[in-house]
């Protein structure tokens, strides 16, 4: 599952991400409305409870980010656009 928590502190984040344009994104992400629909790296359920999250993210500038993401509207578009060292990290 990809249960995601957005942390306000870079120090406690598991992954630093940058919200970028579709053409420059490494990962296209579709936000889902329930835990049951979250799976793999690209279908994220975003929670406000960090204790139930699998990955804690910190949104930062492009230069500080480990991965660039873009939110998309459909399941079919979601996925990795380029090979990346973080593949498999979000959907453990």
Long-range contacts (C-beta under 8 A, 24 or more apart in sequence): 1-35, 1-38, 1-39, 1-45, 1-54, 1-91, 1-92, 2-38, 2-39, 2-40, 2-41, 2-42, 2-43, 2-44, 2-45, 2-54, 2-55, 2-90, 2-91, 3-35, 3-38, 3-44, 3-45, 3-47, 3-52, 3-53, 3-54, 3-55, 4-44, 4-45, 4-46, 4-47, 4-53, 4-54, 4-55, 4-56, 4-57, 4-90, 5-46, 5-47, 5-48, 5-49, 5-50, 5-53, 5-55, 5-56, 5-57, 6-46, 6-56, 6-57, 6-58, 6-59, 7-50, 7-56, 7-57, 7-58, 8-58, 9-58, 10-58, 10-60, 10-64, 12-56, 12-58, 13-56, 13-57, 13-58, 14-55, 14-56, 14-57, 15-55, 15-56, 15-57, 15-58, 15-66, 15-67, 15-86, 15-89, 15-90, 16-57, 16-58, 16-59, 16-60, 16-64, 16-65, 16-66, 16-67, 17-57, 17-58, 17-59, 17-60, 17-65, 17-66, 17-67, 17-68, 17-69, 18-59, 18-60, 18-61, 18-62, 18-64, 18-65, 18-67, 18-68, 18-69, 19-59, 19-68, 19-69, 19-70, 19-71, 20-62, 20-68, 20-69, 20-70, 21-70, 22-70, 22-72, 24-68, 25-68, 25-69, 25-70, 25-81, 26-67, 26-68, 26-69, 26-80, 26-81, 26-82, 26-84, 27-67, 27-68, 27-69, 27-70, 27-79, 27-80, 27-81, 27-84, 27-90, 28-69, 28-70, 28-71, 28-72, 28-77, 28-78, 28-79, 28-80, 28-81, 29-69, 29-70, 29-71, 29-72, 29-78, 30-71, 30-72, 30-73, 30-74, 30-75, 30-77, 30-78, 31-71, 38-91, 39-91, 40-79, 40-90, 40-91, 41-79, 41-80, 41-86, 41-87, 41-88, 41-89, 41-90, 41-91, 42-78, 42-79, 42-80, 42-90, 42-91, 43-75, 43-78, 43-91, 44-90, 54-90, 54-91, 54-92, 55-89, 55-90
